[in-house]
Amino acid sequence: MATLEHTIASHASDVNWVAFSSTVLASCSGDKTVRLWEVGTWAELPCSPLLGHSYPVHCCCFSSFGTQLATCSTDGTINLWGSKSGQRLTTLAHPRNNGMRTVSFSPDSNVLVAGSVDGTLVLWDAYTKEMLSPQGLGPHGPAVVIEAHDTSICACAFTPDGNFLLSGSMEGNMKLWDGRYGNNKCLYYLAEGHDLGVTCCVFSPTFGSANPDNPVPETQPRMQYFMLASCGADMLVKLWDVHVSPGYDMRLRVNLQGHSATVNACAFSPDGKRLASGSVDRAAIVWNPLTGEKLYMLTGHPRCVTTVAFSLDGMYLATGCMDRTVRIWRLVDGPAVIPVQEGASKTESQTEMLVDVQDAATPIKAQQTTEAAQPKRKPLSDWSVEEVCSWLREKGLEHHVETFRENEIDGNELKQLTNETLSKDLGIAALGQRNKILRGIKALQESESSSTSGQAQANLAALASALPPQLMQNLPALVSTFAPSLMANMAQSAGPTVTASKGATPQASSDDKVPDEYLCPISREIMVDPVIASDGYTYERKSIESWLQKGKMTSPMTNALLPNMNLTPNRMLKMLIQRHFGSQ
């Protein structure tokens, strides 16, 4: 049984990672902070928050004894902190100043490894803070950056003995390396670990050779092997046997199927008897890794679950989410049913939270819903949620019906969907299916009644009258680019807004009401001076200029080399942001 014990809501942006020591829970966020909480009371430590990164913090991990905390960021640095004092002990920089996505201590805390957005691995001696080389520490040989993958490294993990290191990339491949020095030589290469990209990987702390009490086959006394859990954008959690002696090999044990969208994170309990996974489908599942059985599902997060971690005593599971919260679940033996949450209405909690163990991927609420009749071809903005779901079935996309229903996508919301919201917010990973939905929406809009079209033209004309003369010649291109956002803003009824002084960053009464396209992808703050870089993405001018001034010549979004350093003002988006916040 799992019960929700506590919710932490102190971060101002997405929670990207959580990690436990014996006494402290750490959480890091897109708000550039790291926060520390006392295990059990969940009170924030006096030294928290830890401030030291200039861009979002992607990952955090404790040393084996919990005395140090490592954090990595898009700013290209790793900070090492005293876990009790909160004092920054040192800062390690990527040799090429590239952002880092994942960081991990070896089991003995002697080695620290980081995976970067440019596909490289860097290893440091955790005590001397020097980069490792094939011959050992820096003074004994040239320090090297391991050219591990062609795309961003999102996952890396040491084997329990610390002798080997496994990395996974956005391309979906995984590689095995020497965990002591790296040696810049791949020991084993798996081309397609996950079809659409690896998001996380972790070794079981007790399976196989991780437990010296486990029997060794008499026929192969030198055999060494470990269990690896990995997850990815293919909606799967996979369990592997990783053999390191004699010879190197990776063999798939089982695919754990239960999530309906990208699986962002996975973690073993300290005793290795449970495995947790968190997904874009807004749920976490706890599995038995030895049998592949679903034990129970944890629901309640309104947005993507980004990270999961067990406490060292196995009593708690922490889940982080894009809703800026960390939820602490108490895990105890008993029926795999989640009780009604305190403070929630009984009816809502029972349908949202109760889970059938035999079908743990599907809340009872989804099972009880009946299909709606085919929608009438009335104006799209008048469609109900069920009519949108029926349209999805017509398009052969019935497997996305529950996602649209749970997110309450009615006709008005359907019109505002973009490739980004389909991917990030609704968790539709397959590009072909996103394109099919967008083409269908476009066809529906084109068949709208003449009155609807006339109103749209009137709205566009109103905006055109407000454009500066120098932008009039570019109006067709601007309209085709920003028409969806434009219609959404013009259709909004009067709501809570504030007035921002000139040059100040706008602030909304609730951050949840700020459209994601108004936030800078680098700083995750509302843009005041948006500019378009040569990668086609829009950033806050100060953020992208700071990025370039640090010698970073790649796109913050794609990691591809920028064709040039030109920045073009995005005046239309600036106008939409000003309209949204009632700027003077």
C-alpha positions as CSV (number, residue, x, y, z in Angstrom):
1,M,0.0,0.0,0.0
2,A,1.2,3.6,-0.7
3,T,-0.2,6.7,0.9
4,L,0.5,10.3,0.1
5,E,2.3,11.7,3.2
6,H,3.5,15.1,2.2
7,T,3.6,17.5,-0.8
8,I,6.5,20.0,-1.2
9,A,5.6,23.0,-3.3
10,S,8.5,25.5,-2.9
11,H,10.0,25.4,-6.4
12,A,9.1,28.0,-8.9
13,S,9.6,25.8,-12.0
14,D,9.7,22.1,-13.0
15,V,11.2,19.7,-10.5
16,N,13.9,17.9,-12.6
17,W,15.4,15.5,-10.1
18,V,15.2,14.2,-6.5
19,A,17.7,12.2,-4.4
20,F,17.9,10.8,-0.9
21,S,20.7,10.5,1.7
22,S,20.0,8.9,5.0
23,T,18.7,12.1,6.5
24,V,18.2,14.6,3.6
25,L,16.0,14.8,0.5
26,A,17.4,17.0,-2.2
27,S,15.4,18.4,-5.1
28,C,16.6,20.5,-8.1
29,S,14.6,22.5,-10.5
30,G,14.4,24.7,-13.6
31,D,14.2,27.6,-11.3
32,K,18.1,27.2,-10.9
33,T,17.9,26.2,-7.2
34,V,18.6,23.1,-5.2
35,R,16.5,22.6,-2.0
36,L,17.2,20.4,1.0
37,W,14.6,18.8,3.2
38,E,14.8,16.8,6.4
39,V,13.7,13.2,5.9
40,G,10.6,12.4,8.1
41,T,9.6,15.9,9.0
42,W,10.0,17.3,5.4
43,A,11.0,20.6,6.9
44,E,13.4,22.7,4.7
45,L,16.9,22.9,6.1
46,P,18.1,26.4,7.2
47,C,20.8,26.4,4.5
48,S,18.3,25.8,1.7
49,P,17.9,26.9,-1.0
50,L,21.3,26.4,-2.5
51,L,22.1,29.1,-5.1
52,G,25.0,28.7,-7.5
53,H,23.8,27.8,-10.9
54,S,22.9,30.3,-13.6
55,Y,20.7,28.0,-15.6
56,P,18.3,25.2,-14.8
57,V,19.6,22.4,-12.6
58,H,19.0,19.0,-14.3
59,C,20.3,16.4,-11.8
60,C,21.5,15.9,-8.3
61,C,23.1,13.0,-6.4
62,F,24.6,12.3,-3.0
63,S,27.9,10.6,-2.3
64,S,27.6,7.1,-0.8
65,F,27.9,8.4,2.8
66,G,25.7,11.4,2.1
67,T,28.3,14.0,3.0
68,Q,28.4,15.6,-0.4
69,L,25.8,16.6,-2.9
70,A,26.6,17.0,-6.6
71,T,24.4,19.1,-8.9
72,C,24.8,19.7,-12.7
73,S,23.2,22.3,-14.9
74,T,22.8,23.7,-18.4
75,D,25.4,26.3,-17.4
76,G,28.1,23.7,-18.0
77,T,29.1,23.3,-14.3
78,I,28.9,20.8,-11.5
79,N,28.7,22.2,-8.0
80,L,29.7,20.1,-5.0
81,W,28.0,21.0,-1.8
82,G,28.3,20.0,1.9
83,S,24.9,18.2,2.4
84,K,24.5,19.5,6.0
85,S,26.0,22.9,5.8
86,G,24.8,23.8,2.3
87,Q,28.3,25.3,1.6
88,R,29.5,25.1,-1.9
89,L,32.8,23.1,-1.7
90,T,33.9,23.5,-5.3
91,T,32.8,24.0,-8.9
92,L,33.8,21.7,-11.8
93,A,33.4,23.0,-15.3
94,H,32.9,21.0,-18.5
95,P,36.1,21.5,-20.5
96,R,34.1,22.7,-23.5
97,N,31.6,24.7,-21.4
98,N,28.7,22.5,-22.6
99,G,25.6,22.0,-20.5
100,M,25.4,18.8,-18.4
101,R,22.3,16.7,-18.1
102,T,23.3,13.9,-15.7
103,V,25.8,13.4,-12.8
104,S,26.6,10.4,-10.7
105,F,29.0,9.3,-8.0
106,S,30.7,5.9,-8.1
107,P,29.5,3.5,-5.3
108,D,32.7,4.2,-3.4
109,S,32.4,8.0,-4.1
110,N,35.9,8.1,-5.6
111,V,34.8,9.0,-9.1
112,L,32.3,11.6,-10.3
113,V,30.9,11.3,-13.9
114,A,28.8,13.8,-15.9
115,G,27.0,13.3,-19.2
116,S,26.8,16.4,-21.5
117,V,24.5,17.7,-24.1
118,D,27.3,17.4,-26.7
119,G,27.4,13.6,-26.2
120,T,30.6,13.6,-24.1
121,L,31.4,11.9,-20.7
122,V,33.8,13.6,-18.2
123,L,35.2,11.8,-15.2
124,W,36.7,13.5,-12.1
125,D,38.5,12.3,-9.1
126,A,36.0,13.2,-6.4
127,Y,38.7,14.1,-3.8
128,T,41.3,15.9,-5.8
129,K,38.7,17.4,-8.2
130,E,41.0,16.6,-11.2
131,M,39.8,15.1,-14.4
132,L,40.7,11.5,-15.0
133,S,42.8,10.3,-17.9
134,P,43.4,6.9,-19.4
135,Q,46.6,6.7,-17.2
136,G,44.9,7.9,-14.1
137,L,44.8,11.5,-12.7
138,G,45.5,14.5,-14.7
139,P,49.2,14.9,-13.7
140,H,49.9,11.3,-14.8
141,G,48.6,11.7,-18.3
142,P,46.5,14.0,-20.5
143,A,43.0,14.5,-19.2
144,V,40.4,13.5,-21.8
145,V,36.8,14.1,-22.7
146,I,35.2,10.8,-23.8
147,E,33.4,11.2,-27.1
148,A,30.7,8.8,-26.0
149,H,27.6,9.6,-28.2
150,D,26.5,11.7,-31.1
151,T,23.6,13.3,-29.2
152,S,22.9,14.4,-25.6
153,I,23.6,11.9,-22.8
154,C,20.5,11.7,-20.6
155,A,21.5,8.7,-18.5
156,C,24.6,7.2,-16.9
157,A,25.1,4.7,-14.1
158,F,27.9,2.8,-12.4
159,T,27.7,-0.9,-11.8
160,P,27.4,-1.7,-8.0
161,D,31.2,-2.6,-7.9
162,G,32.1,0.7,-9.5
163,N,34.2,-1.0,-12.2
164,F,32.0,-0.2,-15.1
165,L,29.9,2.7,-16.3
166,L,26.9,2.6,-18.7
167,S,25.6,5.7,-20.6
168,G,22.5,6.2,-22.7
169,S,21.7,8.9,-25.2
170,M,18.7,10.6,-26.9
171,E,19.4,8.4,-30.0
172,G,18.4,5.4,-28.0
173,N,21.8,3.6,-27.9
174,M,23.7,2.5,-24.7
175,K,27.4,2.0,-24.2
176,L,29.5,0.3,-21.5
177,W,32.8,1.9,-20.3
178,D,35.6,1.5,-17.9
179,G,34.2,3.0,-14.7
180,R,37.6,3.8,-13.2
181,Y,39.3,5.9,-15.9
182,G,36.9,5.7,-18.9
183,N,39.8,4.9,-21.3
184,N,37.9,6.5,-24.1
185,K,37.1,3.0,-25.4
186,C,33.6,1.5,-25.6
187,L,33.5,-2.0,-24.1
188,Y,30.1,-2.8,-25.4
189,Y,27.6,-1.0,-27.7
190,L,23.9,-1.6,-27.9
191,A,22.4,0.2,-30.9
192,E,18.8,0.3,-30.0
193,G,18.2,0.1,-26.3
194,H,15.1,2.3,-26.6
195,D,13.8,3.2,-30.1
196,L,13.1,6.9,-29.3
197,G,15.8,7.7,-26.8
198,V,17.0,6.6,-23.4
199,T,15.9,8.9,-20.5
200,C,17.3,7.1,-17.4
201,C,19.2,4.0,-16.4
202,V,20.1,2.4,-13.0
203,F,21.6,-0.8,-11.8
204,S,20.0,-3.1,-9.2
205,P,22.0,-2.8,-5.9
206,T,21.4,-6.5,-5.0
207,F,20.9,-8.6,-8.1
208,G,23.6,-11.0,-9.6
209,S,27.2,-10.1,-8.8
210,A,26.0,-7.1,-6.8
211,N,25.3,-9.5,-4.0
212,P,28.4,-11.6,-3.0
213,D,26.0,-14.2,-1.4
214,N,24.4,-14.9,-4.7
215,P,25.5,-18.4,-6.0
216,V,27.9,-18.4,-9.0
217,P,27.2,-21.0,-11.7
218,E,29.7,-23.9,-11.3
219,T,30.1,-24.1,-15.0
220,Q,31.2,-20.4,-15.2
221,P,33.0,-19.5,-11.9
222,R,34.3,-16.2,-13.4
223,M,30.9,-15.0,-14.5
224,Q,30.0,-11.4,-13.4
225,Y,26.7,-9.9,-14.3
226,F,24.3,-7.2,-13.0
227,M,20.7,-6.2,-13.6
228,L,20.1,-2.9,-15.4
229,A,16.8,-1.0,-15.6
230,S,16.4,1.6,-18.3
231,C,13.5,3.6,-19.6
232,G,12.8,5.8,-22.6
233,A,10.5,7.6,-25.0
234,D,9.1,4.3,-26.3
235,M,6.9,4.1,-23.1
236,L,8.8,1.1,-21.8
237,V,10.8,0.2,-18.8
238,K,13.4,-2.5,-19.8
239,L,15.3,-4.9,-17.6
240,W,18.7,-6.2,-18.8
241,D,21.3,-8.7,-17.8
242,V,24.6,-6.8,-18.2
243,H,27.5,-9.4,-18.4
244,V,31.0,-8.0,-17.7
245,S,33.0,-11.3,-17.3
246,P,33.9,-13.4,-19.2
247,G,33.3,-10.9,-22.0
248,Y,30.8,-8.1,-22.4
249,D,27.1,-8.5,-23.3
250,M,23.7,-7.1,-22.7
251,R,20.6,-9.3,-22.8
252,L,17.1,-8.1,-22.5
253,R,15.2,-9.8,-19.6
254,V,11.8,-8.3,-20.0
255,N,9.8,-5.2,-21.2
256,L,7.7,-3.7,-18.4
257,Q,4.6,-2.3,-20.1
258,G,2.2,-0.1,-18.2
259,H,2.9,3.5,-19.0
260,S,1.1,5.3,-21.9
261,A,3.7,7.9,-22.6
262,T,7.5,8.6,-22.3
263,V,9.0,7.2,-19.1
264,N,11.2,9.9,-17.7
265,A,12.8,8.1,-14.7
266,C,13.4,4.8,-12.9
267,A,14.9,3.9,-9.6
268,F,15.5,0.7,-7.5
269,S,14.7,0.5,-3.8
270,P,17.8,-0.1,-1.7
271,D,17.0,-3.7,-1.2
272,G,16.4,-4.2,-4.9
273,K,13.0,-5.7,-4.4
274,R,11.1,-2.8,-5.9
275,L,11.5,-0.6,-9.0
276,A,9.7,2.7,-9.5
277,S,9.1,4.5,-12.8
278,G,7.7,7.9,-13.5
279,S,6.1,9.1,-16.8
280,V,4.7,11.8,-18.9
281,D,1.4,10.1,-18.4
282,R,1.4,11.7,-14.9
283,A,1.7,8.5,-13.0
284,A,4.4,6.5,-11.2
285,I,4.4,2.7,-11.1
286,V,6.0,0.5,-8.6
287,W,7.1,-2.9,-10.0
288,N,8.6,-6.2,-8.7
289,P,11.7,-6.3,-10.8
290,L,12.2,-10.0,-10.3
291,T,8.8,-11.0,-11.6
292,G,7.9,-8.0,-13.7
293,E,4.6,-7.6,-11.7
294,K,3.0,-4.2,-11.3
295,L,2.6,-3.7,-7.6
296,Y,0.7,-0.4,-7.6
297,M,0.3,2.9,-9.4
298,L,0.7,6.4,-7.8
299,T,-1.5,9.1,-9.4
300,G,-2.3,12.6,-8.5
301,H,0.3,14.7,-10.2
302,P,-1.5,17.1,-12.7
303,R,1.5,17.1,-15.1
304,C,4.4,14.9,-16.1
305,V,6.3,12.9,-13.5
306,T,9.9,13.8,-14.1
307,T,11.8,11.9,-11.4
308,V,11.5,9.2,-8.8
309,A,13.7,8.1,-5.8
310,F,13.4,5.7,-2.8
311,S,14.6,6.7,0.6
312,L,17.5,4.7,1.9
313,D,15.3,2.7,4.3
314,G,12.8,2.0,1.5
315,M,10.0,3.5,3.5
316,Y,9.4,6.5,1.2
317,L,9.2,7.2,-2.5
318,A,9.6,10.7,-3.7
319,T,8.1,11.8,-7.1
320,G,8.9,15.1,-8.8
321,C,6.7,16.8,-11.3
322,M,6.5,19.5,-13.9
323,D,3.8,21.1,-11.6
324,R,6.7,22.3,-9.5
325,T,5.9,19.9,-6.6
326,V,7.6,16.9,-4.9
327,R,5.2,14.3,-3.5
328,I,6.3,12.0,-0.7
329,W,4.6,8.6,-0.6
330,R,4.8,6.2,2.4
331,L,5.3,2.6,1.3
332,V,4.1,-0.2,3.5
333,D,3.2,-3.8,3.0
334,G,-0.5,-4.5,2.3
335,P,-3.1,-4.4,-0.5
336,A,-1.9,-2.5,-3.6
337,V,-4.5,0.2,-3.3
338,I,-4.0,3.9,-2.7
339,P,-6.5,5.3,-0.2
340,V,-8.6,8.5,-0.6
341,Q,-6.4,11.6,-0.1
342,E,-7.1,13.8,2.8
343,G,-8.9,17.0,1.8
344,A,-10.2,15.6,-1.5
345,S,-13.8,14.9,-2.3
346,K,-14.6,11.2,-1.8
347,T,-16.0,10.7,-5.3
348,E,-13.2,12.4,-7.1
349,S,-10.5,10.7,-5.0
350,Q,-11.9,7.2,-5.5
351,T,-12.0,7.5,-9.2
352,E,-8.7,9.2,-9.5
353,M,-6.6,7.3,-7.0
354,L,-7.9,3.7,-6.7
355,V,-6.0,1.3,-8.9
356,D,-6.8,-2.2,-10.1
357,V,-3.6,-4.2,-9.7
358,Q,-4.5,-6.5,-12.5
359,D,-4.6,-3.5,-14.8
360,A,-2.4,-1.0,-13.0
361,A,-1.8,1.2,-16.0
362,T,-5.5,2.2,-16.1
363,P,-7.3,4.1,-13.4
364,I,-10.8,2.9,-12.6
365,K,-12.1,6.2,-13.7
366,A,-11.0,5.5,-17.3
367,Q,-12.6,2.0,-17.2
368,Q,-16.0,3.4,-16.1
369,T,-16.2,6.0,-18.9
370,T,-18.6,5.3,-21.7
371,E,-18.1,6.2,-25.3
372,A,-19.8,9.3,-26.6
373,A,-21.8,9.5,-29.8
374,Q,-20.2,10.7,-33.0
375,P,-19.8,14.5,-32.9
376,K,-22.0,16.7,-34.9
377,R,-20.2,18.9,-37.4
378,K,-20.9,22.1,-35.5
379,P,-18.3,24.8,-35.0
380,L,-15.1,23.4,-33.5
381,S,-15.1,25.8,-30.6
382,D,-18.5,24.3,-29.5
383,W,-17.2,20.8,-29.3
384,S,-17.2,19.0,-25.9
385,V,-14.4,16.9,-24.6
386,E,-16.3,13.7,-25.6
387,E,-16.9,15.0,-29.1
388,V,-13.1,15.6,-29.4
389,C,-12.5,12.0,-28.2
390,S,-15.0,10.7,-30.8
391,W,-13.1,12.6,-33.5
392,L,-9.9,11.0,-32.4
393,R,-11.5,7.6,-32.8
394,E,-12.5,8.6,-36.4
395,K,-8.9,9.4,-37.1
396,G,-7.7,6.0,-35.8
397,L,-6.1,7.6,-32.8
398,E,-8.2,6.0,-30.1
399,H,-5.2,5.2,-28.0
400,H,-4.9,8.9,-27.2
401,V,-8.5,9.3,-26.1
402,E,-7.8,8.9,-22.4
403,T,-5.0,11.5,-22.5
404,F,-7.2,14.1,-24.2
405,R,-10.1,13.3,-21.8
406,E,-7.9,13.6,-18.7
407,N,-6.5,16.9,-19.9
408,E,-10.1,18.1,-20.7
409,I,-9.3,18.9,-24.4
410,D,-12.5,20.4,-25.8
411,G,-12.9,22.2,-29.1
412,N,-11.4,25.4,-28.0
413,E,-8.3,23.6,-26.5
414,L,-8.0,21.4,-29.6
415,K,-7.6,24.5,-31.8
416,Q,-4.7,25.7,-29.7
417,L,-2.7,22.5,-29.8
418,T,0.8,22.7,-31.2
419,N,3.5,20.2,-31.9
420,E,5.2,21.3,-28.7
421,T,2.1,20.9,-26.5
422,L,1.3,17.5,-28.0
423,S,4.8,16.3,-27.3
424,K,5.6,17.9,-23.9
425,D,2.3,18.3,-22.2
426,L,0.3,15.4,-23.7
427,G,3.2,13.0,-24.0
428,I,2.6,12.0,-27.7
429,A,6.1,10.9,-28.6
430,A,5.5,9.7,-32.2
431,L,6.1,12.5,-34.7
432,G,3.8,10.9,-37.2
433,Q,0.9,10.8,-34.8
434,R,1.5,14.4,-33.8
435,N,1.5,15.4,-37.5
436,K,-1.7,13.5,-38.1
437,I,-3.5,15.3,-35.3
438,L,-2.3,18.7,-36.4
439,R,-3.3,18.0,-40.1
440,G,-6.7,16.9,-38.8
441,I,-7.1,20.1,-36.8
442,K,-6.1,22.2,-39.8
443,A,-8.7,20.4,-41.9
444,L,-11.4,21.1,-39.3
445,Q,-10.5,24.7,-39.1
446,E,-10.6,25.1,-42.9
447,S,-14.1,23.7,-43.0
448,E,-15.4,26.0,-40.3
449,S,-18.5,28.0,-41.2
450,S,-18.2,31.3,-43.0
451,S,-19.3,33.2,-39.9
452,T,-16.4,31.7,-37.9
453,S,-14.0,32.6,-40.7
454,G,-15.4,36.1,-40.9
455,Q,-14.8,36.6,-37.2
456,A,-11.2,35.3,-37.5
457,Q,-10.6,37.8,-40.3
458,A,-12.0,40.6,-38.2
459,N,-9.7,39.6,-35.3
460,L,-6.7,39.6,-37.6
461,A,-7.7,43.0,-39.0
462,A,-7.9,44.4,-35.5
463,L,-4.3,43.3,-34.8
464,A,-3.1,44.5,-38.2
465,S,-4.3,48.0,-37.3
466,A,-2.1,47.9,-34.2
467,L,1.0,46.8,-36.1
468,P,3.8,49.3,-36.8
469,P,3.9,50.2,-40.5
470,Q,7.3,48.6,-40.9
471,L,5.8,45.2,-40.0
472,M,2.8,45.4,-42.3
473,Q,4.8,44.0,-45.2
474,N,5.6,40.9,-43.2
475,L,2.0,40.4,-42.0
476,P,1.2,37.2,-44.0
477,A,4.3,35.4,-42.6
478,L,3.6,36.7,-39.1
479,V,-0.1,35.6,-39.2
480,S,0.8,32.1,-40.4
481,T,3.3,31.7,-37.6
482,F,1.3,33.2,-34.7
483,A,-2.3,32.8,-35.7
484,P,-3.1,30.0,-33.1
485,S,-1.6,32.0,-30.2
486,L,-3.3,35.2,-31.5
487,M,-6.7,33.7,-31.6
488,A,-6.3,32.3,-28.1
489,N,-5.3,35.7,-26.7
490,M,-8.1,37.6,-28.5
491,A,-10.7,35.0,-27.4
492,Q,-9.7,35.3,-23.7
493,S,-12.3,36.8,-21.5
494,A,-11.1,39.4,-19.0
495,G,-9.2,37.8,-16.2
496,P,-6.6,38.6,-13.5
497,T,-3.7,40.5,-15.0
498,V,-1.1,42.9,-13.7
499,T,0.6,45.8,-15.3
500,A,4.3,45.6,-15.8
501,S,6.4,48.7,-15.9
502,K,8.5,49.2,-19.0
503,G,11.5,47.0,-19.1
504,A,10.4,44.9,-16.2
505,T,9.7,41.2,-16.3
506,P,5.9,40.6,-16.5
507,Q,4.4,38.6,-13.6
508,A,1.1,36.8,-13.8
509,S,-1.2,36.2,-10.8
510,S,-0.6,32.5,-11.3
511,D,2.4,31.0,-13.2
512,D,0.1,28.2,-14.3
513,K,-1.7,30.6,-16.6
514,V,1.5,31.6,-18.5
515,P,1.6,30.0,-21.9
516,D,4.8,28.0,-22.3
517,E,5.7,29.8,-25.5
518,Y,6.1,33.0,-23.4
519,L,8.9,31.5,-21.4
520,C,12.5,31.5,-22.4
521,P,13.7,27.9,-23.0
522,I,17.0,28.7,-21.2
523,S,15.9,30.6,-18.1
524,R,12.3,29.5,-18.0
525,E,11.3,33.1,-17.2
526,I,8.8,35.2,-19.0
527,M,10.5,36.9,-22.0
528,V,10.8,40.7,-22.1
529,D,12.9,41.0,-25.2
530,P,12.4,37.8,-27.3
531,V,14.7,37.2,-30.2
532,I,14.9,34.4,-32.8
533,A,18.3,32.6,-33.0
534,S,19.5,30.9,-36.2
535,D,18.2,27.6,-34.9
536,G,14.7,28.9,-35.3
537,Y,13.8,29.0,-31.6
538,T,13.0,32.2,-29.6
539,Y,14.9,33.1,-26.5
540,E,15.1,36.0,-24.1
541,R,17.9,38.2,-25.5
542,K,19.9,38.3,-22.3
543,S,19.8,34.6,-21.9
544,I,20.9,33.7,-25.4
545,E,23.6,36.4,-25.5
546,S,25.0,35.1,-22.2
547,W,24.9,31.6,-23.7
548,L,26.9,32.7,-26.8
549,Q,29.3,34.8,-24.8
550,K,30.4,31.7,-22.9
551,G,31.6,30.3,-26.2
552,K,28.7,27.9,-26.7
553,M,28.2,27.7,-30.4
554,T,25.4,25.1,-30.3
555,S,21.6,25.4,-30.1
556,P,20.4,25.2,-26.4
557,M,17.4,23.2,-27.8
558,T,18.8,20.8,-30.3
559,N,22.6,20.8,-29.5
560,A,23.2,21.3,-33.3
561,L,25.8,23.8,-34.4
562,L,24.3,27.2,-34.9
563,P,24.6,28.4,-38.5
564,N,25.4,31.9,-37.3
565,M,25.2,34.1,-34.3
566,N,22.5,36.4,-35.6
567,L,19.6,37.4,-33.3
568,T,16.4,38.7,-34.8
569,P,13.8,40.5,-32.7
570,N,10.5,38.6,-32.4
571,R,8.3,41.6,-32.3
572,M,5.0,39.7,-32.8
573,L,5.7,37.5,-29.8
574,K,6.7,40.5,-27.7
575,M,3.4,42.1,-28.6
576,L,1.4,39.0,-27.6
577,I,3.2,38.8,-24.3
578,Q,2.5,42.5,-23.6
579,R,-1.2,42.0,-24.5
580,H,-1.4,38.9,-22.3
581,F,-0.1,40.8,-19.2
582,G,-1.8,44.1,-20.0
583,S,1.6,45.8,-20.4
584,Q,1.7,49.5,-20.9
